[in-house]
Amino acid sequence: MFRNKSESNVNGVASGAGPNSNNSIVTGTKIEGNVLASSDIRIDGELVGDLDCKGRVVIGIDGVVRGNIICQNAVIEGTFSGKLNVQELLNVRETAKIDGDIYTEKLIVQAGAIYNVNCQMGKITKAHAPKLKENEVILT
């Protein structure tokens, strides 16, 4: 009744997952391993491993990531430690705690953020991109 025409119907079940869907790792969830996401992802739980995201990554206030991230855009409000490769804009909020290596084209760092990094700005090359390893989790 409320289904969008773009949603598919397989065996009478509507599927809302499409290319514009958001993925989420909620508070209280811990993932150890590597994640591939074809759309935006929000992390309010913990990820220990690498993340390759074709869209935007948001690390919420309670979110923790220890590993490498490759993405188009990122907003960090929580904790990140590792190598971060952002193709376009990295927005570091006042509640963020970041340690590691940053590669980004554009950068916003709000007052109050803890930002202990080596940072390179400009066009990103594939040489900066960390490679995902075994135990990958693929989110579509």
FISERO-715293 format. One record per residue: residue number from 1; x negated, y, z of N, C-alpha, C in turn; residue in three letters. Coordinates in steps of 0.02 Angstrom, whole numbers, padded with zeros to 5 digits. Example, Ala and Ser with C-alpha at 12.3 -4.5 7.8 and 13.67 -1.06 7.14 Angstrom:
# residues 2
  resi     nc1     nc2     nc3    cac1    cac2    cac3     cc1     cc2     cc3  resn
     1  -00660  -00284   00390  -00615  -00225   00390  -00660  -00165   00390   Ala
     2  -00642  -00112   00354  -00684  -00053   00357  -00645   00002   00394   Ser
***
This chain:
# residues 140
  resi     nc1     nc2     nc3    cac1    cac2    cac3     cc1     cc2     cc3  resn
     1  -00040  -00059   00000   00000   00000   00000  -00043   00063   00000   Met
     2  -00098   00064   00040  -00140   00122   00043  -00205   00111   00005   Phe
     3  -00209   00057  -00032  -00269   00039  -00067  -00284   00088  -00123   Arg
     4  -00348   00105  -00129  -00371   00148  -00183  -00376   00107  -00246   Asn
     5  -00361   00136  -00304  -00364   00100  -00367  -00434   00073  -00382   Lys
     6  -00486   00105  -00354  -00554   00082  -00368  -00574   00021  -00326   Ser
     7  -00534   00004  -00275  -00550  -00054  -00234  -00530  -00117  -00272   Glu
     8  -00572  -00167  -00268  -00558  -00230  -00303  -00514  -00274  -00260   Ser
     9  -00478  -00319  -00293  -00434  -00365  -00258  -00452  -00435  -00279   Asn
    10  -00482  -00472  -00233  -00503  -00541  -00247  -00462  -00586  -00201   Val
    11  -00423  -00631  -00230  -00381  -00677  -00192  -00336  -00640  -00143   Asn
    12  -00310  -00583  -00162  -00264  -00546  -00119  -00297  -00505  -00065   Gly
    13  -00364  -00503  -00063  -00399  -00466  -00010  -00433  -00406  -00041   Val
    14  -00419  -00347  -00014  -00450  -00285  -00039  -00521  -00280  -00014   Ala
    15  -00564  -00258  -00058  -00634  -00248  -00040  -00650  -00174  -00043   Ser
    16  -00669  -00144   00014  -00687  -00074   00016  -00761  -00063   00002   Gly
    17  -00800  -00116  -00001  -00872  -00109  -00011  -00886  -00096  -00084   Ala
    18  -00914  -00039  -00097  -00932  -00020  -00165  -00997   00017  -00164   Gly
    19  -01017   00045  -00220  -01081   00078  -00223  -01085   00141  -00179   Pro
    20  -01029   00168  -00158  -01030   00228  -00115  -01015   00211  -00043   Asn
    21  -01016   00148  -00024  -01004   00127   00045  -01064   00143   00089   Ser
    22  -01052   00153   00153  -01105   00165   00201  -01118   00102   00241   Asn
    23  -01181   00090   00256  -01200   00035   00300  -01213   00064   00369   Asn
    24  -01208   00022   00421  -01218   00047   00488  -01248  -00007   00533   Ser
    25  -01297   00013   00572  -01324  -00030   00626  -01303   00006   00690   Ile
    26  -01255  -00023   00725  -01223   00011   00781  -01263   00004   00845   Val
    27  -01248   00047   00894  -01279   00045   00960  -01272  -00024   00989   Thr
    28  -01326  -00050   01018  -01326  -00116   01047  -01348  -00171   01000   Gly
    29  -01358  -00155   00936  -01380  -00203   00886  -01454  -00193   00873   Thr
    30  -01491  -00249   00873  -01563  -00247   00857  -01576  -00294   00799   Lys
    31  -01608  -00267   00747  -01627  -00308   00690  -01703  -00310   00686   Ile
    32  -01730  -00371   00682  -01801  -00381   00671  -01809  -00412   00602   Glu
    33  -01839  -00375   00556  -01846  -00397   00488  -01841  -00338   00441   Gly
    34  -01840  -00351   00377  -01838  -00298   00327  -01769  -00293   00297   Asn
    35  -01749  -00231   00281  -01682  -00217   00256  -01686  -00181   00189   Val
    36  -01646  -00204   00141  -01637  -00170   00078  -01565  -00145   00076   Leu
    37  -01555  -00080   00065  -01488  -00051   00064  -01478  -00014  -00002   Ala
    38  -01425  -00031  -00038  -01413   00002  -00102  -01372   00066  -00094   Ser
    39  -01349   00080  -00033  -01313   00142  -00020  -01336   00170   00047   Ser
    40  -01306   00226   00069  -01326   00259   00130  -01322   00212   00190   Asp
    41  -01364   00226   00240  -01363   00186   00301  -01372   00231   00362   Ile
    42  -01336   00215   00415  -01342   00250   00479  -01366   00200   00530   Arg
    43  -01416   00220   00569  -01445   00175   00620  -01435   00207   00688   Ile
    44  -01392   00176   00728  -01382   00197   00797  -01408   00144   00845   Asp
    45  -01427   00086   00818  -01458   00032   00856  -01533   00034   00846   Gly
    46  -01563  -00026   00841  -01636  -00031   00834  -01654  -00073   00774   Glu
    47  -01702  -00050   00735  -01730  -00087   00678  -01805  -00091   00688   Leu
    48  -01829  -00153   00691  -01901  -00165   00694  -01918  -00200   00628   Val
    49  -01945  -00163   00581  -01959  -00188   00515  -01953  -00132   00464   Gly
    50  -01956  -00150   00401  -01955  -00100   00347  -01885  -00092   00318   Asp
    51  -01871  -00031   00295  -01806  -00015   00265  -01818   00018   00197   Leu
    52  -01789  -00011   00145  -01790   00018   00078  -01718   00036   00061   Asp
    53  -01704   00101   00059  -01635   00125   00049  -01632   00168  -00013   Cys
    54  -01585   00154  -00057  -01576   00192  -00119  -01541   00259  -00106   Lys
    55  -01514   00269  -00047  -01478   00330  -00031  -01508   00367   00028   Gly
    56  -01464   00389   00073  -01484   00429   00131  -01488   00385   00193   Arg
    57  -01539   00398   00234  -01547   00363   00298  -01535   00413   00354   Val
    58  -01491   00394   00401  -01480   00435   00460  -01498   00392   00520   Val
    59  -01546   00417   00560  -01562   00384   00624  -01529   00427   00677   Ile
    60  -01476   00399   00708  -01437   00436   00758  -01477   00448   00821   Gly
    61  -01449   00487   00867  -01483   00505   00930  -01508   00444   00968   Ile
    62  -01468   00390   00970  -01488   00329   01006  -01525   00280   00961   Asp
    63  -01533   00296   00897  -01565   00251   00850  -01640   00249   00858   Gly
    64  -01668   00189   00845  -01740   00179   00849  -01762   00138   00789   Val
    65  -01812   00162   00753  -01841   00124   00698  -01916   00121   00708   Val
    66  -01942   00060   00707  -02014   00048   00710  -02032   00009   00647   Arg
    67  -02061   00043   00598  -02077   00012   00534  -02083   00065   00481   Gly
    68  -02075   00045   00419  -02082   00090   00362  -02014   00101   00329   Asn
    69  -02002   00163   00306  -01940   00179   00272  -01956   00212   00205   Ile
    70  -01920   00189   00153  -01919   00222   00088  -01847   00242   00075   Ile
    71  -01834   00306   00058  -01765   00327   00046  -01763   00391   00005   Cys
    72  -01704   00411  -00017  -01695   00473  -00054  -01697   00533  -00008   Gln
    73  -01657   00531   00046  -01651   00585   00095  -01648   00553   00164   Asn
    74  -01668   00591   00216  -01665   00564   00283  -01648   00619   00333   Ala
    75  -01609   00600   00384  -01594   00643   00441  -01615   00602   00502   Val
    76  -01660   00630   00542  -01683   00594   00601  -01665   00633   00663   Ile
    77  -01624   00601   00705  -01603   00629   00769  -01633   00589   00826   Glu
    78  -01651   00526   00813  -01676   00480   00863  -01751   00470   00858   Gly
    79  -01773   00406   00866  -01843   00390   00870  -01866   00352   00808   Thr
    80  -01922   00374   00780  -01952   00340   00722  -02026   00335   00732   Phe
    81  -02053   00275   00716  -02125   00264   00718  -02144   00222   00658   Ser
    82  -02189   00247   00615  -02210   00210   00556  -02225   00257   00499   Gly
    83  -02217   00231   00438  -02228   00269   00377  -02160   00286   00347   Lys
    84  -02148   00350   00333  -02084   00372   00307  -02096   00405   00239   Leu
    85  -02063   00378   00188  -02069   00403   00119  -02001   00428   00097   Asn
    86  -01992   00495   00095  -01928   00525   00077  -01936   00560   00010   Val
    87  -01898   00538  -00040  -01904   00564  -00107  -01884   00637  -00113   Gln
    88  -01836   00660  -00072  -01811   00728  -00078  -01818   00766  -00013   Glu
    89  -01768   00765   00031  -01767   00807   00091  -01769   00766   00155   Leu
    90  -01815   00783   00200  -01818   00755   00268  -01795   00809   00316   Leu
    91  -01743   00794   00355  -01716   00841   00405  -01729   00811   00474   Asn
    92  -01772   00842   00513  -01790   00819   00580  -01754   00863   00630   Val
    93  -01707   00832   00666  -01666   00870   00714  -01701   00879   00781   Arg
    94  -01675   00923   00822  -01708   00941   00886  -01715   00883   00935   Glu
    95  -01675   00830   00928  -01679   00772   00973  -01726   00718   00948   Thr
    96  -01757   00728   00891  -01799   00677   00860  -01867   00669   00894   Ala
    97  -01892   00607   00891  -01960   00591   00914  -01992   00550   00859   Lys
    98  -02042   00579   00824  -02071   00547   00766  -02147   00542   00773   Ile
    99  -02173   00481   00759  -02245   00468   00757  -02259   00430   00693   Asp
   100  -02311   00450   00656  -02329   00411   00597  -02352   00453   00539   Gly
   101  -02341   00427   00480  -02360   00459   00418  -02298   00477   00379   Asp
   102  -02294   00539   00356  -02235   00564   00321  -02255   00586   00251   Ile
   103  -02216   00564   00201  -02222   00587   00133  -02153   00611   00112   Tyr
   104  -02148   00675   00094  -02083   00703   00076  -02092   00761   00028   Thr
   105  -02040   00774  -00011  -02042   00832  -00056  -02025   00896  -00018   Glu
   106  -01972   00892   00025  -01950   00950   00063  -01941   00930   00136   Lys
   107  -01950   00978   00182  -01950   00962   00253  -01916   01017   00293   Leu
   108  -01873   00997   00341  -01844   01042   00390  -01858   01010   00458   Ile
   109  -01890   01048   00503  -01902   01024   00571  -01872   01076   00619   Val
   110  -01823   01054   00657  -01790   01099   00704  -01830   01105   00769   Gln
   111  -01825   01163   00801  -01860   01175   00864  -01839   01123   00916   Ala
   112  -01887   01097   00952  -01873   01047   01004  -01891   00976   00983   Gly
   113  -01898   00964   00919  -01916   00897   00895  -01988   00881   00914   Ala
   114  -02000   00818   00929  -02068   00794   00941  -02091   00764   00875   Ile
   115  -02140   00796   00844  -02160   00781   00775  -02236   00772   00772   Tyr
   116  -02260   00711   00789  -02331   00695   00790  -02346   00652   00728   Asn
   117  -02362   00685   00672  -02368   00649   00609  -02426   00677   00567   Val
   118  -02446   00636   00519  -02484   00660   00462  -02433   00669   00408   Asn
   119  -02430   00729   00378  -02377   00744   00330  -02406   00767   00264   Cys
   120  -02381   00737   00209  -02398   00759   00142  -02333   00778   00107   Gln
   121  -02335   00837   00075  -02275   00860   00041  -02288   00867  -00033   Met
   122  -02235   00860  -00072  -02239   00865  -00144  -02205   00804  -00175   Gly
   123  -02212   00796  -00240  -02182   00738  -00274  -02213   00674  -00246   Lys
   124  -02171   00624  -00234  -02192   00561  -00206  -02211   00513  -00262   Ile
   125  -02266   00478  -00252  -02287   00427  -00301  -02276   00359  -00272   Thr
   126  -02275   00308  -00314  -02265   00239  -00291  -02322   00216  -00246   Lys
   127  -02380   00248  -00250  -02437   00230  -00208  -02421   00241  -00134   Ala
   128  -02376   00288  -00119  -02358   00303  -00049  -02307   00254  -00022   His
   129  -02274   00217  -00065  -02218   00175  -00045  -02241   00110  -00012   Ala
   130  -02219   00097   00050  -02235   00034   00081  -02195  -00022   00047   Pro
   131  -02222  -00081   00045  -02189  -00138   00013  -02154  -00180   00066   Lys
   132  -02094  -00203   00050  -02058  -00248   00096  -02089  -00317   00092   Leu
   133  -02085  -00351   00149  -02116  -00417   00154  -02063  -00471   00161   Lys
   134  -02082  -00527   00191  -02036  -00583   00202  -01979  -00563   00249   Glu
   135  -01930  -00606   00254  -01873  -00596   00300  -01833  -00534   00285   Asn
   136  -01820  -00519   00223  -01782  -00461   00204  -01708  -00471   00214   Glu
   137  -01673  -00420   00237  -01601  -00420   00242  -01577  -00372   00188   Val
   138  -01532  -00393   00145  -01509  -00351   00090  -01438  -00327   00105   Ile
   139  -01428  -00261   00109  -01362  -00232   00121  -01340  -00198   00057   Leu
   140  -01280  -00215   00033  -01256  -00184  -00028  -01193  -00146  -00015   Thr
***
